[in-house]
Amino acid sequence: MNTLLSIETRNAVLLKMAALLERERQTIIAINKTDLDAYKGDDISMFDRLKVDDSKVDEMIKSVTHLASQADPVGVERFSFKHDNGMQVYNKTASFGTVLIIYESRPDVTVEAAGIAFKSGNKILLKGGKESLNSNLKIVELWHEALLAFDASTNWVEYLQYNRTETQAFLEKPTQKVDLIVPRGGERLIAFVKEHATCPVIISGRGNNFVYVHEAADLDIAVDVIMNGKSKISACNAVDKVLIDENLPNKGEFVKTLISKLKDFNIEVLGDDSISKDNEVGAITSNDIWYEEFLDYKILIGEIASNQDTIAMINKYSGGHSSVIVTTDEDEAKRFMENVDTAAVYHNASTRFTDGGQLGLGGELAISTDKLHQRGPIGLQHLVTNKWYVHGNGQIR
């Protein structure tokens, strides 16, 4: 087990990493191009996540620099108690120990997630996808250079170059102690980790996010929120489903405007029976599609009778990630937000804000759709457990 590094050392390593990313900017982009050229799959969202350009490097630098400026999440007092017998009791945050992150395609995770885990005093094991191997190995090499610059062991950040069989073997019988696993990726990856892991797993689940256009909606807001929700199809906070209140005034006109805007952006629009019969969009053949996360230029629009029905529909079909109500009625918004069972609920704003940086955490390790031990974006202050510190002078019970 690694001895906890001082906060000064942890911050110095993070700032050194920022400088190294700047120094190696062109090399990283060139190495990433070899990964992009080698990618033969047809998953457009995978390709989008794999790509590293100047703005992606800027984001990586910003994320480690911001982490270095944040307070130490380890050793924060959460509770204190003075026992009748004179013992002083404290409960403080403590690092998990070793965190394994399993992810696909995104080289920026090798910076951001590793940075969050490292700043919170954890050793990080990184298991990236084969499609981003060259990019990841280069970034890990920079982590090691940053650590060595401050006499810290390179095993704080370790890359596991395993295939699927080796990964399964490691999950079932780890060759070193692992305290927490965070899988980031598609449903197949998550199911695989849950099936084989022998330690706690935080699930960064699917999106499949809904926008409900209530009968008292501001229609300009509704269009903006839906279009923005579809602006990055590879993101887990993208919008896939739109429910329109059947009592919406000018409903027909609004639906036509929305569909034409979506089609201008080459987004395939599907509709339930009521929407498809009055508009030129594909009709759905099964209700199972409401469960589906698209990660594609595709959206499904349906009609719904009420807020109550919407809540039931979202709770049945969504991935538990994010949902929106567009309305000018505060009471209806409150009812929706209190009863919809998703990690983030929005009133008149875009699901694209479900992101650690946007919600004030300065970045995220993942977005949890689990309820234990943290829901939604997992930031620096959530990558800790806790520990009891009890000071006595001979007390016995």
GIKA-V30218 format. One record per helix or strand of 2 or more residues. SS is the DSSP state (a for helix, b for strand). FROM is the first residue (numbers start at 1). TO is the last residue. Records with the same first field share a line. If there is no record, write none. Layout:
# GIKA-V30218
SS=FROM-TO + FROM-TO
This chain:
# GIKA-V30218
a=7-23 + 25-38 + 44-50 + 54-69 + 107-119 + 130-148 + 154-156 + 164-172 + 187-196 + 219-229 + 251-264 + 273-278 + 287-291 + 307-317 + 330-339 + 351-353 + 380-382
b=77-82 + 88-95 + 98-103 + 123-127 + 157-159 + 180-184 + 201-204 + 209-213 + 239-245 + 268-271 + 282-283 + 298-304 + 322-326 + 344-347 + 367-368 + 376-377 + 384-391
